[in-house]
Amino acid sequence: MEPAPARLGITGGEPTLLGNDLFRLFELLRNTLPATDVHMLTNGRRFAWRDFTETFVDARPPKLMLGIPLYSNTASEHDYVVQARGAFDQTVQGLHQLARYDVPIEIRVVVHALTVPHLHDLTEYIYRNTPFASHITFMGLEITGFTKPNLKELWIDPFDCQRELADAVEHLAVRGMNVSIYNHQLCVIPRDLWRFTRKSISDWKNLYLDECGRCSERSQCGGLFKSAEHQHSQHIHSL
């Protein structure tokens, strides 16, 4: 790629399932884009195996960060969200294996109806058990993939979980952890949280509603996913 991009994302599926092909990709990145920030999304489970982690660490490009989701502080709840028994234990083991090798980690918490009741306990767990995390993000729900057929179980209006989101963000921020809010519209979260929000939605899947055209804060707001055109907060309004 010329000129070299400042940032490059690797997503999936699950990239670690590529095995040696992932390491071939890493070799190309090391040789051709050594100054590019690489962000890879992964469920983190395969890092529970130390031999894989050691190979991964040796192969990784120099400026790599991993984004790994954590949905609860208990195994049963996390495993239910991801629909895989044993996923929580493997993910937590993977997080600690990666920390052993100083791999930068971003912990991702998707805010939806199944995670909101446990946000406070989860943030306390993150603070106590993963203080090495470089970044924690609280992410609005993207209506894609398996979210669509399970939307009735997952959907909660972001306006209705302002208190839980504020408690979770502030719980970590006051303890010195690096926290951000992704995929939330400014008009549906407390103004005190605006300093944590990021314009995180890629331009090719970004949407602003008609109400947003009259909003004085539009340039600072990340808007919505296109997939949310017909399912979004009922409290979106111009400021």
N, C-alpha and C positions, 0 to 999 in steps of 0.2 A: 504494500500500500504506500503510495506516494502522493502527498506528503504523509508521514507517519501520523496516525491519529493520536490525540492526547489520551484517549480512553478507548478500551475495547472490552466488550462483554461476551462472556461465554455462558450460554444457557442451555436448556434442554427441553424435555427429557432430563436424564441424569448423566452429566458428563463423565463421571467416574466409571460408568459402565463401558466406556470406550476402551478402557484398559490401555494397551500399548499405543493405540492410535491417539489417545490423549497426550501421551508423552511425546509422540512424534510432533503433535501440534505445538507443544511447549518448546520443543527444540527449534521449530521455525520461529516462534515468537522471540525466543532468546536471541536468535541470530539476526532477525530482520527488524524487530521492534523492541529493542532493549530498553528504550526510554518510555514506552507506553504503559500507562496504568491498566492492568488487566483485572477485571472483576468477574469472578466465576460463581454462578449459582449452583449449589449442590445441597442434597439433603444431609450430607456429612456422615452418613452411616458407614461408608466403606473405610473411613479413617479409623474405625475401631480396630482394624487389623494393622498392626505395627509395621509389617513388612511392606504393605501397600503405602503406608504413610511415608516411610523412609524413602521409597522409590519416588514418590510424588515430590517430596521436599527436594531431592537431588535434581529432579527434572524441571521444577517450576521456573517460570520466567521471573526476573528480579523484582518486578513491581506488581506482585499478585496479591489480591485480597479475595477471600472466600465469603460469600453470603449464604448463611445456613439458617433455616427456619427452626424456631422452637415455639411450640404452641401451648405448652402447659408446664407446670412444675411437677406434674405427676405422670407416670408412664401410661396409665390407662387412658387419660384424657388426650395426651399427645398422640398415642397410637390410634385412638378413635378418629381423630381429625385426619391423619394421614392414611388411615385404613391399612396399617401394617403392624402386626404384633411384634414387639421387640424393638421397634424403631427408636423409641425414646432412649433406651439404654445404649443402643449403638451410636446414636447421635451424640449423647453426652460423652461417651468414651472417645468418640472421634474429636470432639471439641478439645478435650484434654490432651489427646495425642498431638493435635496440631499446635496447641499452646506450648507443648514441650519443645517444639522446634521453632517457636516464635513466628508462626505463620499468622499474618494479620487476619482477623475474623470479624465479620459483621453478623450479628445475630438479628434475624428478621422475625418480627411478630406480626402476623396478619390479624387485624382487628375484625372479628365477626361474631355472630351470636354465640358460638361455642367457646370463644376465647375471652370475651369480655368479662364474664363472671369471675375469671381467675387471673385477671391482669395484675392485680396487686401482689398476689402470691407468686406469680411468675416473675415479676420484676425483682422481688426480694430474692428469689432463687437465682436469678441472673447475677445480682450484685454479690451474693454470697459464694456462688459456685463458678462463675465465669468472669472474674474481675479483669481478666486479661483481654476481654473483647475490645476491639478497637472502636466499634461503633454498634449502636443498637437502634434499629428502625422499627417504628410502629406504622404499619402499612394498611391503607384502605383496601377493601376487597376489590379485586379485578374479576369481572364476570366472564370467565373463560374456562375452558377445559371442564373438569368435573364439578366446578362451581355451578355451572348452568343447571344440571339435573338435580342438584342439591340446594338450590337457592333458597327454598322455603325454610330449610333448616339453618342456613348460614346467614341469611340477611338480617341485619339490624340497621336502622337508620343511624348514621354517624352522629346526628344531632342528639340521639337518645343515649349515647354513651360518652358524652363530653366529660362527665365527672370521673368515670373510670379511666379514660384516656389521660386526663390531666393528672390524676393521682399517680398513674404509672410513669409518665414522662418526668414529672417533678421528683418522684421517688428516686429515680436514677440520676437525674441532673444534679440534685443537691449533694449527691454522693460522688460527684466528680466524673461521672461516666458521660461519654459522648453520645448524645441522643438526637434523633431526627424523627420527623413525622412525614411520611410519604403518602401521596394519593388522597389527601384530604383537602376539601375546599375551605377557604378561610372563613366563609360566612357560616359554617356549621360547627366550628370549634371555638373555644374561648380565645379572646384576643391575647391573653397572657401566653398562649401556646404558639402564636404566630412566629416567634423567633426560632422555633424548632422546625417549622415547615420548610419543605424543599419542593421546587418545581421538578418533580421526579418522573412524570409521564412522558414517554418518548413522543416526539412531535408527530410521528406517523400514526399514532393511535390516541391522539389528544382531541378533546372536544370541549367547547364552551357552549352553554345554553344561551337562549335569547336573553334571559335575565342578566347574563354575564356581560353582555354588550353595553349595559348601562352602569356597570360597576366601576367605581373609582379605584378599586384594588385589583382589577383584572391583571395588570402587568405583573403583580406580585404573587398571583394565585396560579397554582398548577392546573386548575380545571379538572376535567373528568376524563375517564377512559371512554372511547367511543362505544364500548360495549355497555356503558351505563346510561345510554341515551334514554332508555325506557325504564330503568330501575336505578333510581338515585334518591338522595335525600329529598324529602318533601319540604325542607326548610331552606333550600338554596334561594338566595335573593341578592339583589344588588346592594352594595354598600355606598 
